[in-house]
Amino acid sequence: MATALRNINSNKICKALRDESAVSFVKKCLNKNYTRHFPEKKEEVIKLIEFVLSVLVNSQSAGISKKKLEKAVEKAREKFFANKNKNAWFREYYSRYKSDIKPKKELERIRPFIKGKQILDFGSGKSYLFSSLDIDEFQVVCTDVEDFRDFDLTSTCFLKMSSPTKIPLIDDSIDTAVIITVLHHINKEDIHPIAVELARVAKRLIVIEDIDDFDELVFETDKKINFDDLTKTFLQLSKKSRNYANIITDFFGNVIVQGYTDLNLPFMFHSTPSWIKIFENADFKKHKVKILGFSDSHLHDFFKVLIVLEREV
């Protein structure tokens, strides 16, 4: 039986898989990241990535088809992850990567920009981000539209959102809200309402987002941007191919690797100025923009920007 993709913009991912430049770039990124994390499995990893991307791409070779994509997803997941004995090494490492390696790296990135003690992890997913902290360092509240936490993290403070645009907290109760690669999962009509909600509860925002639409602000803001070979290749892609590469990476990491077939994936990526404008319309002001670029520590990485915004109270 094919895997149903209920809340995913299938038209966007199907079109993306038909863009050879985007697929080639994603393959290059995945091969680089996976062989770095799994050096002892280098040949096997490269073959697996080649197989999965080929299955996905071939499903759209004769034309855009959601049904064929769903069948391809099922086939890809069976080959890449379902064989418990053959691919146990991947699941074991990926579990440690998600629960320990990645959150520590993300926390290292945002820690210098955190103000105050009352912290909101918005769109917290499995709530790993602050799990390694000393219990008294911050008072952290996690919130999401569903409770994705593993059993060992059920003691964390989690408040389920009653709707995609309602945060279950009182006014001005949060010093810093952290929003890491979450906003592009929010539907277009919900973006402004959630920005207003964040302005209601939080004094400062730390936003990390994947971007593919570049502009003068990006390069003028951070002169230390690392133009490594991967970044140079990325910048040579057309605007459309960069966007499609972003979509494929997001789809691969969430649907293929983690099996989040019900996750909301509208692929609502914006440029840096667009994100800033969205929050300025909710009474925030830009405090800092930092280009993160591509990270050496992430498996499914894309070109990222960090934006700090503040609101007068």
N, C-alpha and C positions, 0 to 999 in steps of 0.2 A: 504494500500500500504506500502511495506517495505521501510525503510530508506536507501537510497543509500549511500554507504561509498566509495567515489571516490578517495580520496588521502590518504587513510589509508592502511598500510601494513596489510591487513586482514589475511594473512597467519601467521604472528607473533602473532596477538592477538588470533586467533583461536587456535593455539598451546598452548598459555599461559593459556587459559581457560580450557585446558585438564590436567593441572598440579595441582593436588590436594593440594600439599604443598603451592604453590604460591597463590591459591585461598583462602586457609585457612588463610594465613598470611594477605592478603589484607582485608579479612573480619574482622580480629582482629583489624587491623589499623583503618578501617572505623568505626567500632563499638565504638572504643575508642575515636576517634576524633568527631564523630557525637553526641555521648551521652554527651561529654564535652561541645559542643556548644549548644545542645538542651536538657538540663537536664530535662525540663518539658515534653519532648516528647520522653523520653528514650525508652519505650516499642514500640511505634509506629515506631521510627527510626530503631530500631533493626529488626523489622519485614519487613520494606521496604528494607533495605540493603540485608536481607536474600532472599527476593523475587527477587530483581534485579539480584543478583549474581547467583541465581538458574536458572533464565530464560536464562542468558548468558551462563552459564556452560552447561545446558541441550541442548542448541542449537548445541553444539559440541560433545555431548556424543556418537553419532553414527559415528562420523568422521568429519574431517574438512570441513566446508561448509560456504562460504561467504554469500550465499543467506539466510541460516538459521540464521546467525549472524545478518544480516540486519533486518530480521523479529523480532528477539529477542530485538534488540535495540529499535524498534518502540514500542514493547509491554512494555519494561522496562520504557521508557520515559512516556508512557501514564499512567502507574500505579504510578510512582514515582512523576511526576511533572505536568501532563496535567490537572488533576482535580483541577480547579481553586479554588473551595470552600474548599475542603478537605485539600489541601496542600498549601494553601496561606501562612501559617506560614513559610514554607520552603523558598518560593520565596522571601518573605519580608526580612527574615534574610540573605539569601544568597546574595541578592543585597547589603545589608549593609556590609556584610563580604567582598565581592569583591571590593567594592568602598571605604571602609574605614578601616576595621579591618586588612585585609591582607596587603594592601599597606603600612600602618603605621608600621607594624611589619617588612616588608621587608626593608623599609627605615632605620629603626633602626639598622638593620643588616649591611647595606652597608655604612651608613654615615661616620663611622670612616676611611673608605678607599678611600673616594672621595677626589680628588685633583683638584684644580682649580674651575672655575665658569661655563665654557662651558661644559654642560653635554649632552650626547646622551643616550636616552633610546631606545636601539636596540631591535626590536621585541616587541614593546610597547603594543600590544593588545589594550585594552580599554583606555590606557594611564592614569591609576589611580595612578601609583607609586609615582609621584611627585606632584600630584594634591593638597595635603594638605600643601605644602610649601608656605612660604611667597614669593610673586612674585619676589622680588629682591634678594632672597638668592642664586639662581642659574639661569642661562640661559639654559633652558632645551629644547632640540629638540627631538621629538618622531619620530620614523620611523618604518614602517612595510610593508609587501607586500600588505596589504589591510588596509582600514581605518575602524577599529572596534570601534571607539569612540562612546560613547553615546552623545546625543544631547547637554547635559549640559557641555561637555568637548570639544566641537568643537572650542573653542577659544584657546586651547593649540596649540603650534607650532608643526604641524605634516607635515612630508614630506613622501609621498608615494614612495616606492621603485619601480623603473621601471622594475626590475627583481630581483629574489632571491639573486643575487650576486652583485648588484650595490647599493651603498649607495649615495643618492643625496646630498653630501656635499663636500666642497673643501678640499684640503690637509691640514693636521695639524690644523683643525678648532675646534677639540674637545679635552678638557683636560682629561675627564674621560668618557668612554663608559660603560654603565651598561647593562649586558646581563643575565637576570634571567630566568632560565629554558626554554631557547629558542633554544639552539644549537641542542638538540636532535630532534627538529622538522625539521632540515635542511637535505636535501638529501646528501648522501655520497659524490657525485661528486661536491657538492657545498660548502663543508666545507672549503677546502683550499682557494678557491677564496674569500669567505667571510672573512676568517681570514686575507687575504692580503688586502682586502678593509678596514677592521677595522684598520689595521696597517697604511693605507694611511691617515685616517682621525683622529685617536685617539692616544694620548700619553700613556694612561693608560686604562686597562680593569679591570672591576670587573665582574667575572663570577660566577654564582651560578648554579650548575647542580646536578641532581639526579644521584647517582652512585650505582652500585651493584657489581662491580668487585673490590675487595679489594686487597691491596698490602702493603708492608712494608712502603711505603711512607706515606700512610694515617695515620698510627698509630705513626710513628716516628715524623711526622710533628706537630701533636697536641696531647700532652700527656693528655689533659683534656677532652678527648672524654667521653661522658656519657654512660656508659654501663648499661642502664636501662634494664628492662625485655624485652621491645620491641626490643631493639638493640641486646640483647643476642639471642632472638628467630630468628631474622633476620640473624645473623651471623652463626646460625646453619643450615640454608638452604643451599642447593647446589648452586653452581654458576649459573646453569641454572634456578633454581627456583627463585633465587633472581632477575635475569633478567626478568623472566616471571611476577613476582610480580610487578616490576617496570612498565612493559608494561600494565598490567591490571589497575594499579592505574592511569596511564596517560590516558588510554582510558576512564575509569570511569569518571574522572574529566572533561575531554574535551568533550567527545561525549555524555555520558549519562546525566551529570548534565547540561552542558552548551549548548548542542545541536550543537556543531561544527562538523558537519558531513563532511564538505568540508575542514576542517583544515588538513594541511600536517602532517601526523603522520607516519614517517618511523621508529620511535622508535630507533633512532641512539644513544644509550647510550654508553658512553666510561668510562674507568677508569680515575682516576686523572692523572697518568703519560701520558696517551694518549691525554687528553685535553691539557696538558702542551706542549707536543711534537708538536701538531697541531699548536699552536701559536708560539712556538719557530721557527718553519719552516717559519713563517711569520715575523720573526725578533723581536718578543717580548721575554722578559726574565721573568722568574718566580720571583715575589717579595715576595709573601706570600701564604700559603695554610692554611685554617682554616676549621676544620671539624664542620659542623653545626648539623649533625645527624638528628634525628626526632624532629619536632617542636610541641609544645603544642598548637600553635595558628593556625595551618592550618587544613583544612578539608581533603584535598586529599594530604597528605604529604608523602614524601619518604626520604630516607637517603641522605642528601645533603652535598656538599662540596663547599666552597667559595675559588676561586682562583683569586689572584691579579697579573696582568702582566703589565710590563712596556716596553716602547720602547724609545731608545735614539733618540733625535731629533737634 
